[in-house]
Each structure stands twice: as C-alpha cells, then as structure tokens.
Amino acid sequence: MKSLLIVAAAAAGALAVSNPSAAAEPAKLEQVRVETSRIVTTEAGKSYTGLPMSNVSLSYEVSLDDLNLATAAGAATAEKRIQTAAAAACDEIEKAHPSASPSNAECAKKAAAGPLTKVRAAVAAAQKTTSK
C-alpha cells in the first residue's frame, strides 16, 4: 500500500533533560508529534469491495519548550496547540482528498489522543515537582 508522509509543524514526543546532572529537575517535554492518517480513494491498492485505496499520513511538530507545564496556563496552551495541529493536519488531508475517511472530527480526535496523553503526564510530573 502506498503511503505519503508530509512533515509540517508539532514535536518529537521525547522527554529531554537540559541538564543531565540536575537529578532533582523533572524531565521537560519539549515537543510532541501529532500524526494522522486517513484512507483516500486513489490507485494504490484495492479495498475488499474493489475500490482503490491509499493511506495518506501527515504529521506536525508542536513545540512546547517555551511553556511552563507546571502552570494552568502552560498546560492549557500545550493542549490547545496539539488540538490545533491535529485539526490542521486533518483539514489539510481533506483539502487534498475530500473523500478521505474518517471524518475530520474523528481524525483530529485520534491524532491528538497520543500527544495529549504525553502532555498530561508531563503536566502532572511538573506540577508534582513544583508542589514539593
């Protein structure tokens, strides 16, 4: 099956510590990658019904390194960036492939799920560290 990967703009999903010797500091989530894929009807294979199918993928890198995830404002901004990137990726695929499935809303929900889980874990860790 043919696949197209376009890298555009939300971050690598890796935790990075800026100073490895600072053991008391929590790892900081600097970026997450928002990825989505949708099925489109182009000639790259056939579905069980005989219709042509292809899987088109798009990922955005979302930077979080300027945010303080220990604050409510930082956490809210991180979530908003991820949701915006997920919606933008799904919209971009739909513009190029109007018959793609799932729907934009479902696509964005699925694309944001993993990065939101990572951010929420990083927020909890950052808030726990600051409350000590």
ChimeraX attribute file (.defattr): number of C-alpha atoms within 10 A of each C-alpha:
attribute: neighborCount
match mode: 1-to-1
recipient: residues
	/A:1	9
	/A:2	11
	/A:3	12
	/A:4	11
	/A:5	13
	/A:6	13
	/A:7	15
	/A:8	14
	/A:9	16
	/A:10	23
	/A:11	20
	/A:12	16
	/A:13	19
	/A:14	14
	/A:15	15
	/A:16	13
	/A:17	15
	/A:18	12
	/A:19	9
	/A:20	10
	/A:21	8
	/A:22	10
	/A:23	9
	/A:24	8
	/A:25	14
	/A:26	18
	/A:27	18
	/A:28	21
	/A:29	25
	/A:30	21
	/A:31	24
	/A:32	24
	/A:33	24
	/A:34	33
	/A:35	26
	/A:36	22
	/A:37	24
	/A:38	20
	/A:39	18
	/A:40	21
	/A:41	18
	/A:42	17
	/A:43	12
	/A:44	14
	/A:45	15
	/A:46	14
	/A:47	11
	/A:48	8
	/A:49	6
	/A:50	8
	/A:51	11
	/A:52	15
	/A:53	19
	/A:54	21
	/A:55	19
	/A:56	20
	/A:57	18
	/A:58	22
	/A:59	23
	/A:60	22
	/A:61	19
	/A:62	24
	/A:63	20
	/A:64	23
	/A:65	13
	/A:66	10
	/A:67	17
	/A:68	18
	/A:69	24
	/A:70	18
	/A:71	14
	/A:72	12
	/A:73	11
	/A:74	16
	/A:75	21
	/A:76	14
	/A:77	16
	/A:78	27
	/A:79	18
	/A:80	13
	/A:81	18
	/A:82	30
	/A:83	20
	/A:84	16
	/A:85	25
	/A:86	31
	/A:87	21
	/A:88	19
	/A:89	27
	/A:90	28
	/A:91	18
	/A:92	14
	/A:93	23
	/A:94	18
	/A:95	10
	/A:96	11
	/A:97	16
	/A:98	13
	/A:99	15
	/A:100	23
	/A:101	18
	/A:102	16
	/A:103	15
	/A:104	20
	/A:105	13
	/A:106	12
	/A:107	22
	/A:108	25
	/A:109	16
	/A:110	17
	/A:111	25
	/A:112	22
	/A:113	15
	/A:114	16
	/A:115	26
	/A:116	19
	/A:117	12
	/A:118	16
	/A:119	23
	/A:120	16
	/A:121	13
	/A:122	21
	/A:123	23
	/A:124	13
	/A:125	16
	/A:126	21
	/A:127	18
	/A:128	12
	/A:129	13
	/A:130	11
	/A:131	7
	/A:132	5
